[in-house]
Amino acid sequence: MSDFPKSVEFHEEGVREGFQMEPLTYPRERRIALLDALSATGLRQIQVGSLVNPRKVPQMADTLELFAELERRPGVRYTLLWLNESGYRKARAVEGAFNHAPLMYYLTDAFALRNNNRTALDMRAEQEAWLDRYLADGATVQKVYVLTAWGCNLGGPVALDSVLDAFRHAIGLFRDRGLPIPPLYLADTMGWASPEEVKRRIGAVRELAPEARIGLHLHDTRGLGGANVYAALSMGVTLFDASVAGLGGCPFAGHKARHTSGNICTEDMVFLCHELGIETGIDLEALIEAARLAEDIIGRPLMGRVMHSGALKAFRHGKTADSACASAP
Amino acid sequence: MSDFPKSVEFHEEGVREGFQMEPLTYPRERRIALLDALSATGLRQIQVGSLVNPRKVPQMADTLELFAELERRPGVRYTLLWLNESGYRKARAVEGAFNHAPLMYYLTDAFALRNNNRTALDMRAEQEAWLDRYLADGATVQKVYVLTAWGCNLGGPVALDSVLDAFRHAIGLFRDRGLPIPPLYLADTMGWASPEEVKRRIGAVRELAPEARIGLHLHDTRGLGGANVYAALSMGVTLFDASVAGLGGCPFAGHKARHTSGNICTEDMVFLCHELGIETGIDLEALIEAARLAEDIIGRPLMGRVMHSGALKAFRHGKTADSACASAP
């Protein structure tokens, strides 16, 4: 009936997405403990932090120190995020930190100005220079992101044509250079996606470059994250960014929204995949333990569901639990 | 591509599901204020409370007083839940309270014993007597529920055949009496459902009685609630139980699980339907206000997403908000 993939990969972003938005800066050793726990789950890509303006995002000011102190487990790619020249220079200066070079397309000026102090067209024009610089510096570009690919709280609805124009531009850069097209990521930065629009936009992007893999960066801002992942899986999407325990959200959001503006929750989506018979390479029970550690570090209940209710493995094998729920219906 | 319905109906259960599990009994006037707010949203069915053992569920001890004091808005059906003879007698004694007579099938002894002190087979055998009693008392049976229709934390996995056997039994009772088949509800009491199994079981139940409507009572225990609703909508399901703000869960669950074991969140699922172009008859902004009132009454952040992030209507029309999220990607 549907075209589910055999296996999918998750890029764990909770340590960046989650801790950058907290009012506190948490002790580095605790964030390293969480990264260690995540490294032992089978995750193959884990984002460690961002190299951004420490005055604006002080929680990430020690990202390079954290990266240096982290014990890097073989087989796991530890990634950093940068948004500009200054961040890039920092990443270049650290051995092993320059391994996640994405191109980034903005579709609304309001968001591009707020996040990068440039218009969307200016940002687009810079991507060719970034690509050539990454290539000259010996990096493989891992991803092309198109941000707010369904809509933007600041700039309003985003037309599919705008999304396709951005991807066409990126695809052209790679084709002009005889390079393979890297994975194409649609980012639902502010939670505008709904499942039928997920399917429609994935289908349209796939037509631009059928040979490229497609990825999604989804937030569960409005409660449709799981439905959107399910819709994407039914379209054969195999790459997802996600955050353990549902950590994450926006550092500039008001307090009321903070606890619900997170990314899709890694362990809940791993559970979804496993229930659908899709492999993830991840030990769900170990990931649930990591989610509980994240909650312990943050110090308040986090939004993940499976981390609180437990997965089904134990119940399937006849173990009954204290948390069993008994109220009809 | 999919067979989405033109419109769906929600049965709001938050005031029962939500308040029955809280350690406190909240003031009746506040629960009435919430019911008033819900009544003004366009919801056509709202559950007021349950008539169960006040020693076990003291939060519901004043359900009949609440029902009597409530100003009932024309066009809204206010429902009560009972599980046994004693509860039924109470409902019968109150004008207007006897309007939601369901048959209830249990599939695991462990859950039937815990919830009703009977085996699943004993409970099944009683349903014929209940039906005839409801008919003799002048009621229309509104629903047939099959509980734990995907699995049970206490009793383990539930085979599809068990679900079908229960519905066959119920359908036989109605056909034997020349009565139309009421809506057939699959209840995912403990959060075992996943979207492909939702589709498979709905398809199989529909074959038993193609003329009957199918309904779902879903919990978001393991983060798949939205994906399950989306899967059900793609199968043409038009009836959903849900709880405002994601209220609800199990009165016997431990504290850790309490804030995540709730029902699917009414306003998030209404938002999903509207994004899919499916009518609900509900004013989403008014429902969000009711969700915020529920959070104010309960006194801690609740699990609903749209109630915190806002729906998209305002953003689509160019309003930008303080809660706009700006972090890449």
Interface residues (C-beta under 8 A of the other chain):
Chain A: M1 S2 E17 Q20 M21 L81 L83 M104 A110 F111 R114 N115 N116 Y145 L147 G151 C152 N153 L154 G156 P157 Y185 A187 T189 M190 G191 W192 S194 P195 E196 E197 K199 H217 H219 D220 T221 R222 G223 L224 G225 G226 A227 V229 Y230 A231 D241 G249 C250 P251 F252 A253 G254 K256 A257 H259 T260 S261 C265 D268 M269 F271 L272 E275 L276 P301 M303 G304 R305 V306 H308 S309 A311 L312 F315 R316 G318 T320 A321 D322 S323 A324 C325 A326 S327 A328 P329
Chain B: M1 S2 E17 Q20 M21 L81 L83 M104 A110 F111 R114 N115 N116 Y145 L147 G151 C152 N153 L154 G156 P157 Y185 A187 T189 M190 G191 W192 S194 P195 E196 E197 K199 H217 H219 D220 T221 R222 G223 L224 G225 G226 A227 V229 Y230 A231 D241 G249 C250 P251 F252 A253 G254 K256 A257 H259 T260 S261 C265 D268 M269 F271 L272 E275 L276 P301 M303 G304 R305 V306 H308 S309 A311 L312 F315 R316 G318 T320 A321 D322 S323 A324 C325 A326 S327 A328 P329
